[in-house]
Amino acid sequence: MEKRTVVITGMGTVNPVGNTVAESWAAVRRGDCGVGPITHYDTADMKVKLACEVKNLDIDGLLGKREAKKMDRFTQLALIAADECMADAGLDREQENLDRCGVLLSSGIGGFETVETAHRRGRDRGYDSVSPFVIPMIISNMAAGHMAIRYGFRGMCSCVVTACAGGTNAVGDAFRHIRDGYAEVMLCGGAEAAIVPLAMGGFTAMKALCDREDPKRASIPFDAERSGFVMGEGAGVLLLEELDHAKARGAKIYAEVTGYGANCDAHHITAPAPGGAGGAACMAQALADAGASPEEVDYINAHGTSTPLNDASETAAIHTVFGPHAQKLMVSSTKSMTGHLLGAAGAVEAIFTALALQEGIVPPTIGYQVPDPACDLDIVPNEGRAAALKLALSNSLGFGGHNAALVLKKWEA
């Protein structure tokens, strides 16, 4: 079967720098820092005091208090982003074959907040007293399920759980699903809400989180003084569509998805393979899938977590794949602004990458002060940059050795 062309026709996001795509992109262009003191719980007895929280979001007003109460926070954020995406896409569901419309949404951890609150209630009152909504609120696939129910999408509905690579895997798998002829429309992306004591304590025990108290020196990818990632929360949702289908309904097009790579280091549960070998192979796979040479790439939205291991190994991987062209690439980490949204990260970053291509603006890596010889790429430090972009990569690398990369192309009608 001939491979079909897939384009992005709708986008929605809720994240630490904005509650809509427009707000978020304006913040990213300015280089706003989304890091701040944790307000979701009392941090007095915990090492980590900072996170990237979603701010000033009226969840009950947007979803209705009665419905919102039956959902964990990650599902609430997913649906708010999905509603924006669907409105943005202008898809008339009455004119669609809904059997050919599907959902692929990632969550790395799922309903962690519900796990904590239900456990406290069970411990105090007996476990048979917990809410009948506890299980549907916890399970990671429920955001995808709610989205399919909300919009009547009867095609494939699934949840990718590949830790920090999940959002990119969801978009990439949705891309393949359309390209290979199984659907015309796919809602895809990721959602996460893990700023809760148990999750934060677990990541702190692993020494994965930054425990500094200065927001400006917390999420600092590629900086020599980086010491761990800053937890973020939010959701990113994209509508992918087969090109002829999009044209037939007069849809606006943000960018084309041209390639996808996905593999595994098969090395360690949390550490990347030496020299970033798995990430390098994944990027090479994505470029081959797109039929593009390394020299055609202008920009990479890096995984760039602000951990000592990731940033150095991702830099090495980029050198491996791109050779001398690596020094000509612009490589930035928007996690310097949003923090790390785990299973939602890749989806939000795909949105930023599509907008970078559309508008010719490369987002900065903010907070950069101290160069690291092991991270010697052009990371677009501290200020965004106008540039003529035609092809870009977005990387995501997750615990378990999961690697995923998307290739996006500037849309030129």
C-alpha atoms as a printed R data frame, in Angstrom:
    type eleno elety resid chain resno       x      y      z
1   ATOM     1    CA   MET     A     1   0.000  0.000  0.000
2   ATOM     2    CA   GLU     A     2   1.237  3.486 -0.842
3   ATOM     3    CA   LYS     A     3   2.120  5.493  2.242
4   ATOM     4    CA   ARG     A     4  -0.224  8.409  2.814
5   ATOM     5    CA   THR     A     5   0.693 11.962  3.834
6   ATOM     6    CA   VAL     A     6  -0.147 12.979  7.409
7   ATOM     7    CA   VAL     A     7  -0.549 16.544  8.648
8   ATOM     8    CA   ILE     A     8  -1.289 18.332 11.926
9   ATOM     9    CA   THR     A     9  -4.610 20.215 11.773
10  ATOM    10    CA   GLY     A    10  -5.401 20.907 15.429
11  ATOM    11    CA   MET     A    11  -3.515 21.469 18.687
12  ATOM    12    CA   GLY     A    12  -4.355 22.012 22.346
13  ATOM    13    CA   THR     A    13  -2.290 22.242 25.506
14  ATOM    14    CA   VAL     A    14  -2.367 22.994 29.209
15  ATOM    15    CA   ASN     A    15   1.097 23.266 30.741
16  ATOM    16    CA   PRO     A    16   3.138 25.260 33.269
17  ATOM    17    CA   VAL     A    17   3.641 28.270 30.964
18  ATOM    18    CA   GLY     A    18   0.135 28.549 29.520
19  ATOM    19    CA   ASN     A    19  -3.394 27.155 29.514
20  ATOM    20    CA   THR     A    20  -3.838 27.365 25.734
21  ATOM    21    CA   VAL     A    21  -1.593 26.954 22.710
22  ATOM    22    CA   ALA     A    22  -1.511 30.713 22.119
23  ATOM    23    CA   GLU     A    23  -0.586 31.486 25.740
24  ATOM    24    CA   SER     A    24   2.045 28.756 25.802
25  ATOM    25    CA   TRP     A    25   3.711 29.694 22.528
26  ATOM    26    CA   ALA     A    26   3.856 33.375 23.510
27  ATOM    27    CA   ALA     A    27   5.480 32.369 26.817
28  ATOM    28    CA   VAL     A    28   7.990 30.097 25.089
29  ATOM    29    CA   ARG     A    29   8.902 32.823 22.621
30  ATOM    30    CA   ARG     A    30   9.497 35.208 25.538
31  ATOM    31    CA   GLY     A    31  11.498 32.611 27.441
32  ATOM    32    CA   ASP     A    32   9.212 32.529 30.483
33  ATOM    33    CA   CYS     A    33  10.200 30.268 33.366
34  ATOM    34    CA   GLY     A    34   7.405 27.998 34.603
35  ATOM    35    CA   VAL     A    35   9.281 26.854 37.730
36  ATOM    36    CA   GLY     A    36   7.968 27.907 41.134
37  ATOM    37    CA   PRO     A    37   7.333 26.751 44.710
38  ATOM    38    CA   ILE     A    38   5.102 23.698 45.010
39  ATOM    39    CA   THR     A    39   1.574 24.643 46.090
40  ATOM    40    CA   HIS     A    40  -0.194 21.296 45.619
41  ATOM    41    CA   TYR     A    41   0.985 20.010 49.017
42  ATOM    42    CA   ASP     A    42   3.107 20.982 52.032
43  ATOM    43    CA   THR     A    43   6.804 20.492 51.215
44  ATOM    44    CA   ALA     A    44   8.096 21.207 54.726
45  ATOM    45    CA   ASP     A    45   9.403 17.662 55.260
46  ATOM    46    CA   MET     A    46  10.572 17.070 51.676
47  ATOM    47    CA   LYS     A    47  13.835 17.919 49.915
48  ATOM    48    CA   VAL     A    48  12.310 19.130 46.674
49  ATOM    49    CA   LYS     A    49  10.500 22.455 46.972
50  ATOM    50    CA   LEU     A    50  10.062 23.428 43.307
51  ATOM    51    CA   ALA     A    51   7.996 22.160 40.414
52  ATOM    52    CA   CYS     A    52   6.342 23.398 37.240
53  ATOM    53    CA   GLU     A    53   2.631 23.507 38.092
54  ATOM    54    CA   VAL     A    54  -0.290 24.401 35.847
55  ATOM    55    CA   LYS     A    55  -1.508 27.795 37.023
56  ATOM    56    CA   ASN     A    56  -4.884 29.581 37.249
57  ATOM    57    CA   LEU     A    57  -6.872 26.850 35.514
58  ATOM    58    CA   ASP     A    58 -10.620 26.715 36.230
59  ATOM    59    CA   ILE     A    59 -11.108 22.968 35.844
60  ATOM    60    CA   ASP     A    60 -14.640 22.892 37.245
61  ATOM    61    CA   GLY     A    61 -15.653 25.763 34.989
62  ATOM    62    CA   LEU     A    62 -14.225 24.103 31.886
63  ATOM    63    CA   LEU     A    63 -15.410 20.541 32.501
64  ATOM    64    CA   GLY     A    64 -18.268 20.946 34.975
65  ATOM    65    CA   LYS     A    65 -17.774 20.177 38.657
66  ATOM    66    CA   ARG     A    66 -19.861 16.997 38.604
67  ATOM    67    CA   GLU     A    67 -17.888 15.428 35.749
68  ATOM    68    CA   ALA     A    68 -14.497 16.674 36.892
69  ATOM    69    CA   LYS     A    69 -15.013 15.037 40.270
70  ATOM    70    CA   LYS     A    70 -15.055 11.612 38.595
71  ATOM    71    CA   MET     A    71 -11.642 12.126 36.965
72  ATOM    72    CA   ASP     A    72  -8.071 12.237 38.163
73  ATOM    73    CA   ARG     A    73  -6.209 15.450 37.446
74  ATOM    74    CA   PHE     A    74  -4.283 13.951 34.505
75  ATOM    75    CA   THR     A    75  -7.564 13.127 32.749
76  ATOM    76    CA   GLN     A    76  -8.965 16.578 33.496
77  ATOM    77    CA   LEU     A    77  -5.916 18.204 31.903
78  ATOM    78    CA   ALA     A    78  -6.133 15.844 28.917
79  ATOM    79    CA   LEU     A    79  -9.763 16.716 28.215
80  ATOM    80    CA   ILE     A    80  -9.190 20.454 28.512
81  ATOM    81    CA   ALA     A    81  -6.328 20.229 26.012
82  ATOM    82    CA   ALA     A    82  -8.383 17.938 23.767
83  ATOM    83    CA   ASP     A    83 -11.330 20.354 23.762
84  ATOM    84    CA   GLU     A    84  -9.017 23.138 22.602
85  ATOM    85    CA   CYS     A    85  -7.526 20.859 19.950
86  ATOM    86    CA   MET     A    86 -10.921 19.820 18.581
87  ATOM    87    CA   ALA     A    87 -12.174 23.415 18.480
88  ATOM    88    CA   ASP     A    88  -8.957 24.469 16.776
89  ATOM    89    CA   ALA     A    89  -9.264 21.726 14.154
90  ATOM    90    CA   GLY     A    90 -12.888 22.590 13.376
91  ATOM    91    CA   LEU     A    91 -13.707 18.941 12.694
92  ATOM    92    CA   ASP     A    92 -17.415 18.438 11.953
93  ATOM    93    CA   ARG     A    93 -18.077 15.067 13.550
94  ATOM    94    CA   GLU     A    94 -21.477 14.764 11.870
95  ATOM    95    CA   GLN     A    95 -19.667 14.656  8.538
96  ATOM    96    CA   GLU     A    96 -17.070 12.084  9.656
97  ATOM    97    CA   ASN     A    97 -16.954  8.309  9.573
98  ATOM    98    CA   LEU     A    98 -16.255  8.007 13.288
99  ATOM    99    CA   ASP     A    99 -15.139  4.396 12.852
100 ATOM   100    CA   ARG     A   100 -12.120  5.906 11.067
101 ATOM   101    CA   CYS     A   101 -11.322  8.363 13.873
102 ATOM   102    CA   GLY     A   102  -9.248  7.193 16.837
103 ATOM   103    CA   VAL     A   103  -7.335  8.197 19.958
104 ATOM   104    CA   LEU     A   104  -3.775  7.485 21.105
105 ATOM   105    CA   LEU     A   105  -2.905  9.206 24.369
106 ATOM   106    CA   SER     A   106   0.008  8.587 26.701
107 ATOM   107    CA   SER     A   107   0.388  8.892 30.436
108 ATOM   108    CA   GLY     A   108   3.554  7.762 32.143
109 ATOM   109    CA   ILE     A   109   2.046  7.321 35.596
110 ATOM   110    CA   GLY     A   110  -1.719  7.839 35.334
111 ATOM   111    CA   GLY     A   111  -3.844  8.723 38.345
112 ATOM   112    CA   PHE     A   112  -1.153  9.081 41.001
113 ATOM   113    CA   GLU     A   113  -3.087 11.741 42.914
114 ATOM   114    CA   THR     A   114  -6.049  9.360 43.188
115 ATOM   115    CA   VAL     A   115  -3.769  6.564 44.421
116 ATOM   116    CA   GLU     A   116  -2.652  8.778 47.296
117 ATOM   117    CA   THR     A   117  -6.072 10.110 48.282
118 ATOM   118    CA   ALA     A   118  -7.756  6.703 48.013
119 ATOM   119    CA   HIS     A   119  -5.025  5.067 50.067
120 ATOM   120    CA   ARG     A   120  -5.442  7.642 52.837
121 ATOM   121    CA   ARG     A   121  -9.204  7.099 52.906
122 ATOM   122    CA   GLY     A   122  -8.808  3.325 52.891
123 ATOM   123    CA   ARG     A   123  -6.234  3.406 55.666
124 ATOM   124    CA   ASP     A   124  -8.431  5.647 57.813
125 ATOM   125    CA   ARG     A   125 -11.912  4.231 57.086
126 ATOM   126    CA   GLY     A   126 -11.340  0.784 55.599
127 ATOM   127    CA   TYR     A   127 -10.522 -0.036 51.985
128 ATOM   128    CA   ASP     A   128 -14.058 -1.135 51.134
129 ATOM   129    CA   SER     A   129 -15.110  2.484 51.693
130 ATOM   130    CA   VAL     A   130 -13.190  3.944 48.761
131 ATOM   131    CA   SER     A   131 -15.026  5.530 45.836
132 ATOM   132    CA   PRO     A   132 -16.298  3.263 43.041
133 ATOM   133    CA   PHE     A   133 -14.539  5.692 40.691
134 ATOM   134    CA   VAL     A   134 -11.086  4.932 42.168
135 ATOM   135    CA   ILE     A   135 -10.056  2.329 39.584
136 ATOM   136    CA   PRO     A   136 -11.366  4.243 36.533
137 ATOM   137    CA   MET     A   137  -9.621  7.351 37.866
138 ATOM   138    CA   ILE     A   138  -6.269  5.613 38.392
139 ATOM   139    CA   ILE     A   139  -5.767  3.592 35.226
140 ATOM   140    CA   SER     A   140  -3.573  5.290 32.630
141 ATOM   141    CA   ASN     A   141  -5.806  4.533 29.642
142 ATOM   142    CA   MET     A   142  -8.789  6.405 31.050
143 ATOM   143    CA   ALA     A   143  -7.881  9.797 29.569
144 ATOM   144    CA   ALA     A   144  -7.883  8.202 26.113
145 ATOM   145    CA   GLY     A   145 -11.160  6.469 26.911
146 ATOM   146    CA   HIS     A   146 -12.796  9.696 28.068
147 ATOM   147    CA   MET     A   147 -11.664 11.441 24.893
148 ATOM   148    CA   ALA     A   148 -13.100  8.734 22.641
149 ATOM   149    CA   ILE     A   149 -16.413  8.839 24.550
150 ATOM   150    CA   ARG     A   150 -16.515 12.640 24.508
151 ATOM   151    CA   TYR     A   151 -16.079 12.919 20.732
152 ATOM   152    CA   GLY     A   152 -17.619  9.621 19.642
153 ATOM   153    CA   PHE     A   153 -14.414  8.336 18.049
154 ATOM   154    CA   ARG     A   154 -14.935  4.594 17.499
155 ATOM   155    CA   GLY     A   155 -11.633  3.754 15.834
156 ATOM   156    CA   MET     A   156  -8.543  2.488 17.619
157 ATOM   157    CA   CYS     A   157  -8.292  3.900 21.150
158 ATOM   158    CA   SER     A   158  -5.134  3.123 23.095
159 ATOM   159    CA   CYS     A   159  -2.730  4.400 25.740
160 ATOM   160    CA   VAL     A   160   1.026  4.358 25.278
161 ATOM   161    CA   VAL     A   161   2.922  3.880 28.549
162 ATOM   162    CA   THR     A   162   6.618  4.340 27.803
163 ATOM   163    CA   ALA     A   163   7.570  6.747 30.584
164 ATOM   164    CA   CYS     A   164   9.063  9.992 29.270
165 ATOM   165    CA   ALA     A   165   8.941  8.817 25.637
166 ATOM   166    CA   GLY     A   166   5.184  8.216 25.761
167 ATOM   167    CA   GLY     A   167   3.899 11.479 24.280
168 ATOM   168    CA   THR     A   168   6.175 11.154 21.264
169 ATOM   169    CA   ASN     A   169   5.336  7.469 20.875
170 ATOM   170    CA   ALA     A   170   1.620  8.345 20.896
171 ATOM   171    CA   VAL     A   171   2.008 10.947 18.153
172 ATOM   172    CA   GLY     A   172   4.293  8.665 16.151
173 ATOM   173    CA   ASP     A   173   2.032  5.636 16.452
174 ATOM   174    CA   ALA     A   174  -0.965  7.777 15.432
175 ATOM   175    CA   PHE     A   175   1.028  9.024 12.443
176 ATOM   176    CA   ARG     A   176   1.725  5.463 11.324
177 ATOM   177    CA   HIS     A   177  -1.888  4.443 11.885
178 ATOM   178    CA   ILE     A   178  -3.062  7.098  9.428
179 ATOM   179    CA   ARG     A   179  -0.161  6.749  7.013
180 ATOM   180    CA   ASP     A   180  -0.731  3.020  6.699
181 ATOM   181    CA   GLY     A   181  -4.436  3.418  5.956
182 ATOM   182    CA   TYR     A   182  -6.143  2.445  9.208
183 ATOM   183    CA   ALA     A   183  -7.688  5.845  9.986
184 ATOM   184    CA   GLU     A   184  -8.257  9.308  8.568
185 ATOM   185    CA   VAL     A   185  -8.174 11.181 11.885
186 ATOM   186    CA   MET     A   186  -6.329 10.534 15.159
187 ATOM   187    CA   LEU     A   187  -6.362 12.538 18.380
188 ATOM   188    CA   CYS     A   188  -3.006 11.940 20.029
189 ATOM   189    CA   GLY     A   189  -0.646 13.199 22.690
190 ATOM   190    CA   GLY     A   190  -0.105 12.813 26.411
191 ATOM   191    CA   ALA     A   191  -1.195 13.956 29.873
192 ATOM   192    CA   GLU     A   192   0.468 13.863 33.278
193 ATOM   193    CA   ALA     A   193  -0.218 15.096 36.807
194 ATOM   194    CA   ALA     A   194   2.394 13.640 39.135
195 ATOM   195    CA   ILE     A   195   3.226 16.579 41.414
196 ATOM   196    CA   VAL     A   196   2.146 14.600 44.474
197 ATOM   197    CA   PRO     A   197   4.233 13.578 47.494
198 ATOM   198    CA   LEU     A   198   4.640  9.875 46.647
199 ATOM   199    CA   ALA     A   199   5.783 10.480 43.064
200 ATOM   200    CA   MET     A   200   8.026 13.363 44.053
201 ATOM   201    CA   GLY     A   201   9.502 11.349 46.901
202 ATOM   202    CA   GLY     A   202  10.189  8.431 44.592
203 ATOM   203    CA   PHE     A   203  11.990 10.558 42.021
204 ATOM   204    CA   THR     A   204  13.886 12.322 44.826
205 ATOM   205    CA   ALA     A   205  15.056  8.971 46.228
206 ATOM   206    CA   MET     A   206  16.390  8.142 42.743
207 ATOM   207    CA   LYS     A   207  18.300 11.448 42.767
208 ATOM   208    CA   ALA     A   208  16.543 12.360 39.520
209 ATOM   209    CA   LEU     A   209  15.022 15.668 40.673
210 ATOM   210    CA   CYS     A   210  16.662 19.036 41.197
211 ATOM   211    CA   ASP     A   211  16.465 20.043 44.867
212 ATOM   212    CA   ARG     A   212  17.636 23.641 44.503
213 ATOM   213    CA   GLU     A   213  15.383 26.441 45.709
214 ATOM   214    CA   ASP     A   214  16.223 29.068 43.082
215 ATOM   215    CA   PRO     A   215  13.674 28.723 40.243
216 ATOM   216    CA   LYS     A   216  16.068 30.350 37.782
217 ATOM   217    CA   ARG     A   217  18.767 27.724 38.422
218 ATOM   218    CA   ALA     A   218  16.583 24.629 38.625
219 ATOM   219    CA   SER     A   219  15.680 23.436 35.113
220 ATOM   220    CA   ILE     A   220  18.894 24.313 33.261
221 ATOM   221    CA   PRO     A   221  19.442 21.794 30.428
222 ATOM   222    CA   PHE     A   222  22.985 21.521 29.040
223 ATOM   223    CA   ASP     A   223  24.380 23.813 31.759
224 ATOM   224    CA   ALA     A   224  27.414 22.400 33.615
225 ATOM   225    CA   GLU     A   225  25.642 23.008 36.949
226 ATOM   226    CA   ARG     A   226  22.503 21.022 36.059
227 ATOM   227    CA   SER     A   227  21.577 18.613 38.839
228 ATOM   228    CA   GLY     A   228  18.256 16.981 37.938
229 ATOM   229    CA   PHE     A   229  14.943 17.608 36.270
230 ATOM   230    CA   VAL     A   230  12.056 19.715 37.544
231 ATOM   231    CA   MET     A   231   8.719 17.912 37.605
232 ATOM   232    CA   GLY     A   232   6.036 19.413 35.410
233 ATOM   233    CA   GLU     A   233   2.387 18.656 34.743
234 ATOM   234    CA   GLY     A   234  -0.010 19.231 31.889
235 ATOM   235    CA   ALA     A   235  -1.239 17.845 28.592
236 ATOM   236    CA   GLY     A   236  -0.644 18.220 24.892
237 ATOM   237    CA   VAL     A   237  -3.096 16.972 22.253
238 ATOM   238    CA   LEU     A   238  -2.741 17.077 18.471
239 ATOM   239    CA   LEU     A   239  -5.177 16.182 15.716
240 ATOM   240    CA   LEU     A   240  -3.431 14.278 12.933
241 ATOM   241    CA   GLU     A   241  -5.186 13.869  9.639
242 ATOM   242    CA   GLU     A   242  -4.638 12.312  6.218
243 ATOM   243    CA   LEU     A   243  -3.770 15.109  3.804
244 ATOM   244    CA   ASP     A   244  -6.540 14.651  1.222
245 ATOM   245    CA   HIS     A   245  -9.097 14.363  4.015
246 ATOM   246    CA   ALA     A   246  -7.809 17.609  5.542
247 ATOM   247    CA   LYS     A   247  -7.868 19.414  2.198
248 ATOM   248    CA   ALA     A   248 -11.382 18.218  1.396
249 ATOM   249    CA   ARG     A   249 -12.763 19.910  4.492
250 ATOM   250    CA   GLY     A   250 -10.612 23.036  4.131
251 ATOM   251    CA   ALA     A   251  -8.613 22.443  7.292
252 ATOM   252    CA   LYS     A   252  -5.713 24.696  8.226
253 ATOM   253    CA   ILE     A   253  -2.426 22.800  8.381
254 ATOM   254    CA   TYR     A   254   0.337 23.481 10.903
255 ATOM   255    CA   ALA     A   255   3.002 21.033  9.735
256 ATOM   256    CA   GLU     A   256   3.531 17.662  8.104
257 ATOM   257    CA   VAL     A   257   4.667 14.617 10.075
258 ATOM   258    CA   THR     A   258   7.160 12.848  7.821
259 ATOM   259    CA   GLY     A   259   9.053 10.371  9.996
260 ATOM   260    CA   TYR     A   260   9.060  8.454 13.271
261 ATOM   261    CA   GLY     A   261  11.616  6.353 15.070
262 ATOM   262    CA   ALA     A   262  11.095  4.163 18.133
263 ATOM   263    CA   ASN     A   263  13.480  1.710 19.781
264 ATOM   264    CA   CYS     A   264  14.927  0.596 23.122
265 ATOM   265    CA   ASP     A   265  18.404  0.812 24.613
266 ATOM   266    CA   ALA     A   266  17.950 -2.629 26.246
267 ATOM   267    CA   HIS     A   267  20.614 -1.424 28.668
268 ATOM   268    CA   HIS     A   268  19.357 -0.131 32.050
269 ATOM   269    CA   ILE     A   269  16.084  0.745 33.773
270 ATOM   270    CA   THR     A   270  16.940  4.449 34.154
271 ATOM   271    CA   ALA     A   271  20.351  5.274 32.649
272 ATOM   272    CA   PRO     A   272  20.862  5.852 28.920
273 ATOM   273    CA   ALA     A   273  23.104  3.568 26.896
274 ATOM   274    CA   PRO     A   274  26.775  4.639 26.744
275 ATOM   275    CA   GLY     A   275  27.313  7.436 24.256
276 ATOM   276    CA   GLY     A   276  23.574  7.740 23.692
277 ATOM   277    CA   ALA     A   277  23.708  4.824 21.247
278 ATOM   278    CA   GLY     A   278  19.992  4.031 21.473
279 ATOM   279    CA   GLY     A   279  18.938  7.638 21.013
280 ATOM   280    CA   ALA     A   280  21.263  7.954 18.030
281 ATOM   281    CA   ALA     A   281  19.804  4.858 16.393
282 ATOM   282    CA   CYS     A   282  16.300  6.182 17.029
283 ATOM   283    CA   MET     A   283  17.003  9.549 15.390
284 ATOM   284    CA   ALA     A   284  18.617  7.788 12.417
285 ATOM   285    CA   GLN     A   285  15.555  5.555 12.125
286 ATOM   286    CA   ALA     A   286  13.229  8.568 12.143
287 ATOM   287    CA   LEU     A   287  15.245 10.325  9.433
288 ATOM   288    CA   ALA     A   288  15.278  7.191  7.274
289 ATOM   289    CA   ASP     A   289  11.510  6.889  7.732
290 ATOM   290    CA   ALA     A   290  11.154 10.492  6.544
291 ATOM   291    CA   GLY     A   291  13.480  9.936  3.591
292 ATOM   292    CA   ALA     A   292  15.608 12.831  4.865
293 ATOM   293    CA   SER     A   293  19.344 13.256  5.244
294 ATOM   294    CA   PRO     A   294  20.859 14.575  8.494
295 ATOM   295    CA   GLU     A   295  22.014 17.694  6.630
296 ATOM   296    CA   GLU     A   296  18.401 18.665  5.894
297 ATOM   297    CA   VAL     A   297  17.531 19.098  9.583
298 ATOM   298    CA   ASP     A   298  17.555 22.679 10.878
299 ATOM   299    CA   TYR     A   299  16.351 22.298 14.462
300 ATOM   300    CA   ILE     A   300  16.015 19.670 17.189
301 ATOM   301    CA   ASN     A   301  13.678 20.050 20.143
302 ATOM   302    CA   ALA     A   302  15.839 18.016 22.480
303 ATOM   303    CA   HIS     A   303  14.741 15.744 25.291
304 ATOM   304    CA   GLY     A   304  17.057 17.970 27.347
305 ATOM   305    CA   THR     A   305  15.939 17.095 30.855
306 ATOM   306    CA   SER     A   306  18.608 18.973 32.861
307 ATOM   307    CA   THR     A   307  20.010 15.731 34.279
308 ATOM   308    CA   PRO     A   308  23.781 15.169 34.065
309 ATOM   309    CA   LEU     A   309  23.461 11.852 32.213
310 ATOM   310    CA   ASN     A   310  20.722 12.692 29.716
311 ATOM   311    CA   ASP     A   311  22.049 15.966 28.380
312 ATOM   312    CA   ALA     A   312  25.566 14.654 27.784
313 ATOM   313    CA   SER     A   313  24.400 11.397 26.208
314 ATOM   314    CA   GLU     A   314  21.842 13.167 23.990
315 ATOM   315    CA   THR     A   315  24.570 15.546 22.826
316 ATOM   316    CA   ALA     A   316  26.789 12.579 21.989
317 ATOM   317    CA   ALA     A   317  23.918 10.916 20.120
318 ATOM   318    CA   ILE     A   318  23.355 14.040 18.031
319 ATOM   319    CA   HIS     A   319  27.044 14.148 17.133
320 ATOM   320    CA   THR     A   320  26.881 10.482 16.107
321 ATOM   321    CA   VAL     A   321  23.915 10.974 13.773
322 ATOM   322    CA   PHE     A   322  24.706 14.399 12.353
323 ATOM   323    CA   GLY     A   323  28.506 14.410 12.229
324 ATOM   324    CA   PRO     A   324  29.894 17.818 11.213
325 ATOM   325    CA   HIS     A   325  26.342 19.110 10.643
326 ATOM   326    CA   ALA     A   326  25.755 18.888 14.407
327 ATOM   327    CA   GLN     A   327  27.649 22.150 14.814
328 ATOM   328    CA   LYS     A   328  25.246 23.878 12.408
329 ATOM   329    CA   LEU     A   329  22.086 22.629 14.116
330 ATOM   330    CA   MET     A   330  19.995 24.604 16.556
331 ATOM   331    CA   VAL     A   331  19.175 22.338 19.517
332 ATOM   332    CA   SER     A   332  17.041 23.700 22.355
333 ATOM   333    CA   SER     A   333  15.189 22.303 25.344
334 ATOM   334    CA   THR     A   334  11.792 23.803 26.109
335 ATOM   335    CA   LYS     A   335  11.899 21.819 29.368
336 ATOM   336    CA   SER     A   336  13.987 24.742 30.613
337 ATOM   337    CA   MET     A   337  10.626 26.556 30.702
338 ATOM   338    CA   THR     A   338   7.983 23.858 31.224
339 ATOM   339    CA   GLY     A   339   9.905 21.380 33.336
340 ATOM   340    CA   HIS     A   340   9.530 17.688 32.533
341 ATOM   341    CA   LEU     A   341   5.948 16.580 31.864
342 ATOM   342    CA   LEU     A   342   6.881 12.869 31.674
343 ATOM   343    CA   GLY     A   343   4.331 11.157 29.410
344 ATOM   344    CA   ALA     A   344   2.979 14.508 28.205
345 ATOM   345    CA   ALA     A   345   6.374 16.033 27.402
346 ATOM   346    CA   GLY     A   346   6.746 14.757 23.849
347 ATOM   347    CA   ALA     A   347   3.267 15.903 22.849
348 ATOM   348    CA   VAL     A   348   3.716 19.440 24.183
349 ATOM   349    CA   GLU     A   349   7.139 19.587 22.542
350 ATOM   350    CA   ALA     A   350   5.705 18.385 19.212
351 ATOM   351    CA   ILE     A   351   3.317 21.350 19.391
352 ATOM   352    CA   PHE     A   352   6.206 23.742 20.013
353 ATOM   353    CA   THR     A   353   8.202 22.170 17.179
354 ATOM   354    CA   ALA     A   354   5.305 22.532 14.732
355 ATOM   355    CA   LEU     A   355   4.910 26.197 15.678
356 ATOM   356    CA   ALA     A   356   8.654 26.781 15.384
357 ATOM   357    CA   LEU     A   357   8.487 25.510 11.800
358 ATOM   358    CA   GLN     A   358   5.360 27.485 10.986
359 ATOM   359    CA   GLU     A   359   6.581 30.800 12.384
360 ATOM   360    CA   GLY     A   360  10.339 30.503 11.852
361 ATOM   361    CA   ILE     A   361  11.111 31.002 15.536
362 ATOM   362    CA   VAL     A   362  13.430 28.684 17.479
363 ATOM   363    CA   PRO     A   363  12.579 28.503 21.207
364 ATOM   364    CA   PRO     A   364  15.437 29.207 23.612
365 ATOM   365    CA   THR     A   365  17.040 27.105 26.308
366 ATOM   366    CA   ILE     A   366  16.645 29.497 29.239
367 ATOM   367    CA   GLY     A   367  18.676 29.675 32.456
368 ATOM   368    CA   TYR     A   368  21.932 28.842 30.692
369 ATOM   369    CA   GLN     A   369  25.038 30.240 32.404
370 ATOM   370    CA   VAL     A   370  27.883 27.731 32.706
371 ATOM   371    CA   PRO     A   371  29.080 25.922 29.545
372 ATOM   372    CA   ASP     A   372  29.686 22.179 29.714
373 ATOM   373    CA   PRO     A   373  32.305 20.791 27.290
374 ATOM   374    CA   ALA     A   374  30.221 17.594 27.066
375 ATOM   375    CA   CYS     A   375  27.253 19.649 25.769
376 ATOM   376    CA   ASP     A   376  28.867 21.624 22.965
377 ATOM   377    CA   LEU     A   377  25.927 22.217 20.596
378 ATOM   378    CA   ASP     A   378  24.183 25.472 19.711
379 ATOM   379    CA   ILE     A   379  21.481 25.277 22.367
380 ATOM   380    CA   VAL     A   380  19.975 28.695 21.489
381 ATOM   381    CA   PRO     A   381  20.858 30.036 24.939
382 ATOM   382    CA   ASN     A   382  18.447 32.309 26.799
383 ATOM   383    CA   GLU     A   383  16.850 34.051 23.810
384 ATOM   384    CA   GLY     A   384  14.784 32.629 20.967
385 ATOM   385    CA   ARG     A   385  15.976 33.086 17.419
386 ATOM   386    CA   ALA     A   386  14.353 33.849 14.091
387 ATOM   387    CA   ALA     A   387  15.413 31.291 11.485
388 ATOM   388    CA   ALA     A   388  14.174 29.828  8.226
389 ATOM   389    CA   LEU     A   389  13.231 26.290  9.241
390 ATOM   390    CA   LYS     A   390  12.140 23.501  6.921
391 ATOM   391    CA   LEU     A   391  12.763 20.277  8.854
392 ATOM   392    CA   ALA     A   392  12.904 19.565 12.585
393 ATOM   393    CA   LEU     A   393  13.210 16.661 15.005
394 ATOM   394    CA   SER     A   394  11.608 16.257 18.408
395 ATOM   395    CA   ASN     A   395  13.286 13.753 20.745
396 ATOM   396    CA   SER     A   396  11.967 11.890 23.798
397 ATOM   397    CA   LEU     A   397  13.948  9.361 25.843
398 ATOM   398    CA   GLY     A   398  12.343  7.446 28.699
399 ATOM   399    CA   PHE     A   399  13.101  5.238 31.699
400 ATOM   400    CA   GLY     A   400  13.221  1.625 30.607
401 ATOM   401    CA   GLY     A   401  15.430  2.614 27.674
402 ATOM   402    CA   HIS     A   402  12.522  3.827 25.511
403 ATOM   403    CA   ASN     A   403  13.529  6.216 22.730
404 ATOM   404    CA   ALA     A   404  11.233  8.044 20.316
405 ATOM   405    CA   ALA     A   405  11.797 10.732 17.684
406 ATOM   406    CA   LEU     A   406   9.495 12.593 15.311
407 ATOM   407    CA   VAL     A   407  10.401 14.382 12.099
408 ATOM   408    CA   LEU     A   408   8.209 17.375 11.276
409 ATOM   409    CA   LYS     A   409   8.311 19.367  8.052
410 ATOM   410    CA   LYS     A   410   7.252 22.954  7.447
411 ATOM   411    CA   TRP     A   411   3.938 22.975  5.603
412 ATOM   412    CA   GLU     A   412   4.078 24.713  2.252
413 ATOM   413    CA   ALA     A   413   0.786 24.452  0.377
